[in-house]
Amino acid sequence: MNYLDALSMHAPRLWDGLLLTLVLTVISGLLAFVVSVVLGLLAGSNRWFIRIPARFIVEFFRGTSLLVQLMWLFYVLPLFGPRLDAMLVAIFGLTLNYGAYGAEAVRASLTSVPQGQWEATVALSMSWPHKIRRIIFPQAWALMLPSLTNLWVHLLKGSSIVYLVGLSEFTFELLQLRRTTDWFFSLAVVGLIVYFLIALALTQLMRLLEIRAKHRLGQGPSLREILSPIPRFNNTSPDEVATASGGSQ
């Protein structure tokens, strides 16, 4: 059996595994972002009884292996209660592990906002939720996006070990393909290319969010200007360029 025949035979299973990997990446990534924001805000609190428990949670999930966490959730936790579905175990494990890493990015970004901005919110007597939502977080959002992008790509790759709890995700199906081909074709060709394309798509999506966030702060061009086929000269917008071109004809 040649490579193309083997790939064609395994294509439906590879597609199902790829869909599962994408679902895990998207759902766990979004939930991990929520966990990151919550833990990042709590870990940066001035009140020790809020900061210390949040720091303990962050350091616990950062300091233990994702593999151990998945095995504990799937095999040990049922000894003390009901058994969780393998899909839930995978989502919980990825969310908590990468959410803890993301919390440090959120906390560091919040502390990187200029002190004058914090002092201005105090001078305006803004409530804590109001100043975070309207003043502090929009500035920190632009700072944390590069780190969150890296974590999301790592989460994509980390999802490859969930087959250990019984999920037939993309890496598991690649290993099945390897049985009828070889290591090089299944992993170095099919796996490498597919994972690279997914990571590239995630990176570009987050890059667009970063451009939008910086533009809202007055730091760079807008998405419309970036994506416009009309070149931008100095501070001239695409609309002005189009108007000037039409007037010169």
RAQUI-V134967 format. One record per residue. PSI is psi as a letter, one per 40 degrees, with the letter a starting at -180 (999 if undefined). D_CENTER is the distance of its C-alpha to the mean C-alpha in Angstrom with 1 decimal. Layout:
PSI;D_CENTER
PSI;D_CENTER
//
This chain:
h;39.0
i;37.3
d;33.6
d;33.5
d;35.3
d;33.1
d;29.9
d;31.6
d;32.6
e;29.2
d;27.3
d;27.2
d;25.7
d;23.2
d;22.1
d;21.9
d;19.8
d;17.5
d;17.1
d;16.4
d;13.7
d;12.1
d;12.8
d;11.3
d;8.0
d;7.9
d;9.8
d;8.3
d;4.7
d;7.0
d;9.3
d;7.5
d;7.0
d;10.7
d;11.7
d;10.4
d;12.4
d;15.3
d;15.7
d;15.2
d;17.9
d;20.1
d;19.9
e;21.0
i;23.9
e;27.4
h;28.7
d;28.9
e;29.0
d;25.6
d;24.1
d;25.4
d;24.2
d;20.6
d;20.9
d;22.3
d;19.5
d;16.9
d;19.2
d;20.1
d;16.7
d;15.9
e;19.5
i;19.7
i;18.6
d;16.0
d;19.0
d;21.3
d;19.3
d;19.0
d;22.8
d;23.7
d;22.1
d;23.7
d;27.0
d;27.9
d;26.7
e;29.0
d;31.9
e;31.6
a;30.7
i;29.7
h;27.7
i;24.2
i;23.3
d;21.4
d;18.6
d;18.3
d;18.5
d;15.6
d;13.4
d;14.8
d;14.5
d;10.8
d;10.1
d;12.7
d;12.1
d;8.5
d;9.3
d;12.3
d;10.8
d;8.7
d;12.0
d;13.7
d;11.7
d;12.6
d;16.1
d;16.7
d;15.8
d;18.1
e;20.8
e;20.6
h;21.7
i;25.4
d;27.8
d;29.9
d;27.3
d;27.4
d;31.2
d;31.5
d;29.8
d;32.3
d;35.1
e;34.3
f;34.2
i;30.9
i;29.6
d;26.5
d;24.3
d;25.7
d;25.2
d;21.6
d;20.8
d;23.0
d;23.4
d;21.0
d;17.6
d;17.8
d;18.7
d;16.1
d;13.3
d;14.3
d;14.4
e;11.1
d;9.0
d;9.8
d;8.8
d;5.3
d;5.3
d;7.1
d;5.3
d;2.8
d;6.4
d;8.0
d;6.9
d;8.3
d;11.3
d;11.7
e;12.2
e;15.3
e;17.3
e;17.4
e;20.5
e;22.3
e;22.3
e;23.7
h;21.1
g;21.9
a;18.6
d;18.6
d;19.4
d;22.2
d;23.6
d;23.6
d;25.7
d;28.0
d;28.4
d;29.2
d;32.3
e;33.9
b;32.9
i;31.8
d;28.9
d;28.7
d;28.5
d;26.1
d;23.6
d;24.3
c;24.8
d;23.2
d;20.2
d;19.6
d;19.8
d;17.7
d;14.7
d;15.2
d;15.4
d;12.2
d;10.3
d;12.5
d;11.8
d;8.0
d;9.1
d;12.0
d;10.3
d;8.4
d;11.8
d;13.6
d;12.0
d;12.9
d;16.3
d;16.9
d;16.1
d;18.4
d;21.0
d;21.2
e;22.2
f;24.7
g;23.0
i;23.1
i;23.7
i;22.3
d;20.4
d;23.8
d;25.4
d;22.8
e;23.0
h;26.7
e;29.1
h;31.6
i;31.3
h;31.0
h;33.8
b;33.4
e;32.8
h;34.1
i;31.9
d;31.9
d;34.2
d;36.6
d;36.7
d;37.4
d;40.1
d;41.7
d;41.7
d;43.3
d;45.9
e;46.9
999;47.8
//
